[in-house]
């Protein structure tokens, strides 16, 4: 649609420019010497054609704007030098050049070279005032050319501002759409986590209700495991599938301290690749007897998808309980690469 409108405007400008040349052709026998007159027509036709030629850039190149100004000066001097200032100027088509120069300068202004357009009509007005007198500025159409350049300047500036405002609105709409998508994603994520938490917590909650709040030592321990499982749902996110949940709970029942940290390293993987990596993590958890297990996703640009570290407490866990882990021994270090899915195919 924009391209169609542009071609319509260009076509109208071309028709109006051709009309000025037609008027010049009708009055070609009036000037004293036809050669400068014809040269002026050729210069104007060439400048108009080059200015209206389709281009990817809306803004006219500086050299083209300067050339249009030079053509306006040349056409003014060539045509006026062959007309009798004391004759019947303004009563025939021999003074076609003010409207023609106005048209060329309007094209120049429309293509965002306002300074050169104003210089062109300013020279035309000054020359006409000195050549024929100020009274002929209106008769020869010079004032009309100046007015059309002014209107073109204002419209060009207004359209440019409207375009910038429209671009800002587009950016704002894009940001609003992204924000809405993020909110919907967060809502979906919360709903998934709530359903999973309900699935995990419901059996323990039923046992608490059945015991009327009288918690046995075994049930208290199950509540501790439940709290850890809920924490996994918050911090583990995509590090969890059904097999990993089962093996993490089995490891805790064996007395291991398990920590899952999802830092977004699996977000760009499809569910099939993610499940293959998590199944390998579950196998590693099932075969480990470490006192402490830490599973963490890799960086987004890393070749490692998941890192699993197993630690053994050399002092029975007392130092670790105090936050001192200098004596802990690493007995498991596993890096699961992102390419594991491709290798398994």
Secondary structure, DSSP 8 states (H G I E B T S, - for coil): -HHHHHHHHHHHHHHHHHHHHHHHHHTTTTSS-HHHHHHHHHHHHHHHHHHHS--S-SS--HHHHHHHHHHHHHHHHHHHTTS-TTS-TTSSGGG-HHHHHHHHHHHHHHTT-HHHHHHHHHHHHHHHHHHT-TTHHHHTTHHHHHHHHHHHHHHHHHHHHHHHHHHHHHHHHHHHHHHHHHHHHHHHHHHHHHHHHHHHHHHHHHHHHHTTT---HHHHHHHHHHHHHHHHHHHTGGG--HHHHHHHHHHHHTT-EEEEE--STTTTS-HHHHHHHHHHHHHHHHT---SEEEEEE--TT-SEEEEEEEEE-TTTTHHHHTT--TT-EEEEEEEEETTHHHHH-
